[in-house]
Each structure stands twice: as structure tokens, then as C-alpha cells.
Amino acid sequence: MPDRYQQFTGSPPGRFMARRLGLPQPAPLKRGPALFEGPVLLGGKGRLGELLTRLGFELRGERPVAAIFDASHVERSADLRELYDFFHPVIRDVRDRLIVVGTGDGVAQRALEGFVRSAGKELRGGATANLVYADRDADLESTMRFLLSGRSAYVSGQVIRVGAAAPDPPGPWTAVVTGASRGIGAAIAEVLARDGAHVICADVPAQGEDLAAVANAVGGTALQVDVTSERAPATIAERGPDVVVHNAGITRDRTLGRMSEDEWDSVLAVNLESIERIDAALTGVRRIVCVSSVSGIAGNRGQANYATSKAGVIGVVEDLAPKLTGATINAVAPGFIETRMTAAMPLATREAGRRMNSLAQGGLPVDVAETVAWLASPGSAGVNGNVVRVCGQSLIGA
């Protein structure tokens, strides 16, 4: 369903009224895989200059597409003044991205999170702010490519941790995407195929026609499988995937006092238990990406079953991340995404979901797909144990 309010405030009369009344003015977001074009303003002390130059950015300050501060050297609280000195004169000129890079060690480094999240709420024109905590020898190219392009259009106020790990060796790779017949799953399949994966599109047999259409469109393979079935883990593991994206999920919304046993059990079986069973059967996988939800972080009335399952997905990531060898597991947590499900919401609920974030609009399935593709990419071997919200910096849940 189109965002009529955004269309209205994009017109001259709408802009005038929004300014006069102090209403949100959502800006069109720049989406797409290409890196932004324009200069980058770089501050702080570190090694980012070489990487940014290699990516093709000029390092200068006039109307920068991004302002990046390398705070890896910040150790004392007094050092935080450098953030003010760098960003104060330029934050109103930043066109697309504000990025801070740190190490995550100590009091002053933890303070960077409050700075970035606050700065993200001051940016305008669809610009976003994110924080990267990186090990000294971390390869940041994949992450910076993501953050300095339209792929991260709906990702803001996030903390991303990157460890030291070599990218995967070059060569063909295969990805299994569950729940791939429509919506976010279909978008994930499309973006992974664009990035060079052979995509095995998996979904329940009842979705067979739509599933085949998606698989054909991306040059992939259709796999009819119910992730809750006894054979599902072996069926998926037998395909020998390099990447598994756990996207399959259902909702059975009802307040807890009215919720039936089946409504509880079915949601937990699809959204959480199937992930645990499939992961236990995988061998040789390099990337596991789980789709959680902001509901799993903040909770939601009438979704005790769904929020429980999606919080459990985050638990899967936290449990497995330190145990994996030569592999990574991460999660994305979508906020309000424009899908058929959200289009069916009551008007007031839908409008609140769209506006209650720093970008004042809903995200698109491609926003989730681009984030999944970054986490799944061969260059993201050092990105492990993260939960990245794709929510436009939602005001719900910290």
C-alpha cells in the first residue's frame, strides 16, 4: 500500500503544511547497491583513509556524502570532546551517512553508542548514523560498502561488531532461503542472486506455484519443504549450502488470555524450534542469517507467542556465535516493513508504525534483503554475533 502521507508531504503544499504544523517530513530514501558518489569527510586517527580511497571516495569536506570519525584511539572520557569538535561544524551538511568507528573497549568507547544514536535522530534528508566496533585487524571493506551505499537505507542507530577474520575464498556459493515464496523472503532470494549466489528457494508445498515463480525469476532452485517437518533439517543440509537464511515465519496474533495452545505451539515451532533443529544438522555452512523482529526486542501487545519466538532467535545467535569455527551467525530485526501483512493493519496502527522512527516512514522488503545479503556475503567473515535492526531507528526498543 502506498504511503499517502509521504506522497503528500513530498508535494509543495504538503511540505508547506508540514513545516508550519511541525509534522514529520519523510524524505525519499536512496536505495540500491552502488556506493554513494561524492566526497567523504574523515576525522580521528586510524587506517580508514586507505580503505576509503580504495573504494573511490575523495577525502574532503565540502557537502560530504558521509562524515566518518575513527574513534579507535579514544580511551578517556575527556577524549570524547573530539566527537563534538569534528561533527559540530559539519553535521548539518552530511548528505547521507554519519559513521563512527571504535573498538568497544572501555567506558569512553561505550559512550560512543549514545552519541551515534542521538546524532542519528538529528540528521535530515534520509541520512543515517551507525557505529562500528572493529578489532584492530578487522577487514572493514564489506561493512563499509554496505554502510556507504543505498543498501543500508533503512538501517540507523545500529552498533555493528566486526572481528578479525579473512574473507571467504573466491568461488561459487549456494544459499538456502526459507519462506522464499513471497514478501521479504522473495526479496532476499533476488538480492542474493544478484550478488552471485545460487539460491535454493524453500517454502511449504502449499506455496509451490509462487515458490517456483520466485526460483525461476532468480535463476535458482525451488525446494518444497515444511521447516517443521521431521525431514526438513536433513533435506536442507543435504543441499550443502554455504549460506542458510532462516526467514520462514508465521504470526497468530491474539492476547495471551485468549490465545489457543495451537496458536502458541505453531508460532514457536515455525519461528524458533525449526531454526534450532536445522542448525544442528548443518555441516560446512559459512553463514547463518536469522530473521528476528523488533517485536522480539521490545515486545508487542497480542504477540506474546511471536515476540517470544523472535527473542529466542536472538538467543540462538548469542548462543552459537562464540561456538562456531570458520562460520558466522547473525540476525536482522525488521521494524515496520511495507508488506501485505502491514497493509492489512488498521490505519492508525499502520501510520504509527510508519512514523515512529527517525526516518518517519516504513521500510521495504529490499531493505531487509540488503542487510541479509551483507551479512551473508563472502566478505563478511568477521561480522559475527550481531543483531542488526532494520527499522529506520525505531523509537520502540533501544
ChimeraX attribute file (.defattr): number of C-alpha atoms within 10 A of each C-alpha:
attribute: neighborCount
match mode: 1-to-1
recipient: residues
	/A:1	9
	/A:2	8
	/A:3	13
	/A:4	9
	/A:5	16
	/A:6	20
	/A:7	14
	/A:8	15
	/A:9	20
	/A:10	17
	/A:11	11
	/A:12	10
	/A:13	10
	/A:14	17
	/A:15	17
	/A:16	13
	/A:17	14
	/A:18	16
	/A:19	12
	/A:20	9
	/A:21	9
	/A:22	9
	/A:23	13
	/A:24	18
	/A:25	23
	/A:26	21
	/A:27	17
	/A:28	14
	/A:29	17
	/A:30	17
	/A:31	15
	/A:32	15
	/A:33	17
	/A:34	12
	/A:35	17
	/A:36	21
	/A:37	14
	/A:38	17
	/A:39	18
	/A:40	26
	/A:41	23
	/A:42	23
	/A:43	20
	/A:44	18
	/A:45	13
	/A:46	16
	/A:47	11
	/A:48	19
	/A:49	19
	/A:50	10
	/A:51	14
	/A:52	18
	/A:53	12
	/A:54	11
	/A:55	14
	/A:56	13
	/A:57	20
	/A:58	17
	/A:59	18
	/A:60	13
	/A:61	17
	/A:62	13
	/A:63	17
	/A:64	24
	/A:65	23
	/A:66	29
	/A:67	27
	/A:68	24
	/A:69	23
	/A:70	21
	/A:71	25
	/A:72	22
	/A:73	14
	/A:74	24
	/A:75	15
	/A:76	12
	/A:77	12
	/A:78	9
	/A:79	14
	/A:80	17
	/A:81	11
	/A:82	15
	/A:83	19
	/A:84	12
	/A:85	11
	/A:86	17
	/A:87	19
	/A:88	10
	/A:89	9
	/A:90	15
	/A:91	20
	/A:92	12
	/A:93	17
	/A:94	23
	/A:95	20
	/A:96	24
	/A:97	26
	/A:98	29
	/A:99	22
	/A:100	24
	/A:101	24
	/A:102	24
	/A:103	21
	/A:104	22
	/A:105	13
	/A:106	12
	/A:107	12
	/A:108	18
	/A:109	22
	/A:110	14
	/A:111	13
	/A:112	23
	/A:113	21
	/A:114	12
	/A:115	18
	/A:116	22
	/A:117	21
	/A:118	13
	/A:119	17
	/A:120	24
	/A:121	19
	/A:122	13
	/A:123	21
	/A:124	19
	/A:125	15
	/A:126	21
	/A:127	25
	/A:128	32
	/A:129	28
	/A:130	25
	/A:131	25
	/A:132	25
	/A:133	23
	/A:134	21
	/A:135	19
	/A:136	14
	/A:137	12
	/A:138	17
	/A:139	22
	/A:140	21
	/A:141	17
	/A:142	18
	/A:143	19
	/A:144	17
	/A:145	19
	/A:146	21
	/A:147	27
	/A:148	24
	/A:149	20
	/A:150	21
	/A:151	24
	/A:152	27
	/A:153	31
	/A:154	31
	/A:155	26
	/A:156	30
	/A:157	29
	/A:158	24
	/A:159	22
	/A:160	18
	/A:161	22
	/A:162	24
	/A:163	20
	/A:164	15
	/A:165	17
	/A:166	15
	/A:167	15
	/A:168	14
	/A:169	8
	/A:170	8
	/A:171	8
	/A:172	9
	/A:173	16
	/A:174	20
	/A:175	26
	/A:176	30
	/A:177	27
	/A:178	27
	/A:179	27
	/A:180	32
	/A:181	26
	/A:182	19
	/A:183	17
	/A:184	24
	/A:185	27
	/A:186	26
	/A:187	21
	/A:188	29
	/A:189	35
	/A:190	24
	/A:191	21
	/A:192	24
	/A:193	21
	/A:194	15
	/A:195	15
	/A:196	14
	/A:197	25
	/A:198	22
	/A:199	28
	/A:200	25
	/A:201	28
	/A:202	29
	/A:203	26
	/A:204	18
	/A:205	13
	/A:206	11
	/A:207	16
	/A:208	17
	/A:209	11
	/A:210	17
	/A:211	25
	/A:212	20
	/A:213	16
	/A:214	23
	/A:215	24
	/A:216	13
	/A:217	13
	/A:218	20
	/A:219	17
	/A:220	22
	/A:221	17
	/A:222	23
	/A:223	23
	/A:224	19
	/A:225	22
	/A:226	20
	/A:227	27
	/A:228	20
	/A:229	12
	/A:230	11
	/A:231	12
	/A:232	18
	/A:233	22
	/A:234	14
	/A:235	17
	/A:236	23
	/A:237	19
	/A:238	12
	/A:239	14
	/A:240	17
	/A:241	23
	/A:242	22
	/A:243	26
	/A:244	27
	/A:245	26
	/A:246	26
	/A:247	26
	/A:248	24
	/A:249	22
	/A:250	14
	/A:251	17
	/A:252	18
	/A:253	18
	/A:254	17
	/A:255	14
	/A:256	14
	/A:257	7
	/A:258	10
	/A:259	16
	/A:260	12
	/A:261	8
	/A:262	10
	/A:263	17
	/A:264	21
	/A:265	13
	/A:266	19
	/A:267	22
	/A:268	23
	/A:269	18
	/A:270	20
	/A:271	29
	/A:272	27
	/A:273	18
	/A:274	22
	/A:275	22
	/A:276	15
	/A:277	16
	/A:278	20
	/A:279	18
	/A:280	12
	/A:281	14
	/A:282	20
	/A:283	12
	/A:284	13
	/A:285	18
	/A:286	22
	/A:287	25
	/A:288	26
	/A:289	26
	/A:290	26
	/A:291	24
	/A:292	30
	/A:293	27
	/A:294	24
	/A:295	22
	/A:296	23
	/A:297	18
	/A:298	12
	/A:299	19
	/A:300	16
	/A:301	11
	/A:302	16
	/A:303	20
	/A:304	20
	/A:305	25
	/A:306	29
	/A:307	25
	/A:308	19
	/A:309	25
	/A:310	27
	/A:311	20
	/A:312	20
	/A:313	28
	/A:314	24
	/A:315	14
	/A:316	20
	/A:317	21
	/A:318	18
	/A:319	13
	/A:320	15
	/A:321	19
	/A:322	13
	/A:323	10
	/A:324	12
	/A:325	9
	/A:326	14
	/A:327	20
	/A:328	26
	/A:329	28
	/A:330	27
	/A:331	28
	/A:332	25
	/A:333	23
	/A:334	27
	/A:335	24
	/A:336	25
	/A:337	25
	/A:338	21
	/A:339	16
	/A:340	11
	/A:341	10
	/A:342	17
	/A:343	13
	/A:344	10
	/A:345	12
	/A:346	9
	/A:347	11
	/A:348	9
	/A:349	10
	/A:350	17
	/A:351	17
	/A:352	14
	/A:353	23
	/A:354	27
	/A:355	21
	/A:356	19
	/A:357	20
	/A:358	26
	/A:359	31
	/A:360	22
	/A:361	30
	/A:362	26
	/A:363	23
	/A:364	20
	/A:365	21
	/A:366	24
	/A:367	26
	/A:368	29
	/A:369	23
	/A:370	27
	/A:371	28
	/A:372	25
	/A:373	25
	/A:374	22
	/A:375	29
	/A:376	27
	/A:377	22
	/A:378	21
	/A:379	20
	/A:380	24
	/A:381	25
	/A:382	26
	/A:383	29
	/A:384	27
	/A:385	23
	/A:386	22
	/A:387	24
	/A:388	25
	/A:389	25
	/A:390	30
	/A:391	34
	/A:392	32
	/A:393	26
	/A:394	26
	/A:395	13
	/A:396	16
	/A:397	11
	/A:398	11
